[in-house]
Amino acid sequence: QVQLVESGGGLVQAGGSLRLSCAASGSTLSINGIGWHRQAPGKQRELVAGINRGGSTNYADSVKGRFTISRDSAKNVVYLQMNSLKPEDTAVYYCAARGLSWVYNIWGQGTQVTVSS
């Protein structure tokens, strides 16, 4: 059993920065990948950044060059560093874990990010 808890959300002005954290507990050795997702009101949830056990990363085109996903394996924490934030980045951000399957099937409760202009 894996549990995920997000933190670090808040209110920031356009152009500012924020760092989100995803803390994993439980059977963390079974995690093969972590993905950060976001969902804005009236929009579909989307994957914005992912990292696998080997350290490979991927990003949505909308955040490339602005967001960076990283990990502290010793602490079982994955971070999402968000720079040059835009109002359209406003959303609830969720982290999710996958094991052997490609499907993200373990989810945290989310953290709100609001970017003002």
N, C-alpha and C positions, 0 to 999 in steps of 0.2 A: 504494500500500500504506500502510495506517494501522496504527500500533501504539499501544496504550493501556496505561498502568501506573497502578494505584491505590496509594495510600498513606494513612497517617493513622489506620488502625484501631488498636484497643487495648481495654483494660479500663477501664471508667468506672462510677462509682456512679450509681444512679437519681437523676434530677434534674440530672445533670451535662451537660457539652457535649463535643463532639468535632467536628473538621473533617476531612473526607476530601478528597483531591486526586486528580484524574484528569489525567495528563499525556499529551498526544497528540503523536506524532511521525510522520514520513513525509509522506504526501500530505494534509496537514491542510486544504488549501483545498477538498478534496472533501467535507469533513464539513459536513452541514447540520443535524445535531442530536446531542446527547449526552443519554443517560439514565442515571440512577442506579437500579439494581435491587438487590434483596436476596433471599436465600433462607435460610430457617431449616431446621434438620433436620426432615424429615417434612412440609415445606410446599412449595407451589409457588412458584417465583420470581415476584416481582411488581415492577412499576415503581413507584418511590416519588417520583421527581422527574425532570423533563425540561426541557431548554432548547434552542431552535433558533437558527439563525444570526441571525435577526432579534431575538433576545432574549426571545421569548415563553417563559413557563414554565408548567408544570403540576405538580400534586402529588396524590398519593394522599390520600384523606380522612383516613387514619390519621395522617398527618404534617403536615397543614396547620396553620400557626401555630407549628410547632416546628422544621421543617426549611426551609432556604433554599438554593436552587441558584443559583450565580453563575459568572461566567467572567472570566478574564484573557486576552483575545484575543491580546495581544502575546506572551504566554508559552505560548499553546496549553494552558491549564490550566482545568479546570472543577472547582469546589469544591462540596461539600455540607456546609453548616454545620448541625449537629444539636444542638439545645438541648432541655432538659427531657426527657432520655432516659428511657425506660421499659424494664423487663426484656424486654418483648415486641418491642423494637427489636433484640434480639440476633439476628445473622445474619451471613452473609458478604455483603458489599456489592460489587457489580460496576458498573463503568461500561461503556457500550456506545455505539457510534457508528452513525449512519445517513447515507447519502448522498442521492441523488435518491429512492430507495425509502423508504417509510415503515417498512420493516423494520430493526430494529437487527441488523446482521450482522457487526460487528467488536466483539470483547469483550476486556476485560482479564482478569487472572487472579483478581482479587478480593482483598479485605482483610477480616479478621475484626473485627467489633465485638461486644463482650460487655458487657452492662449488668447489674450486680449490684444486688440489693436490700439 
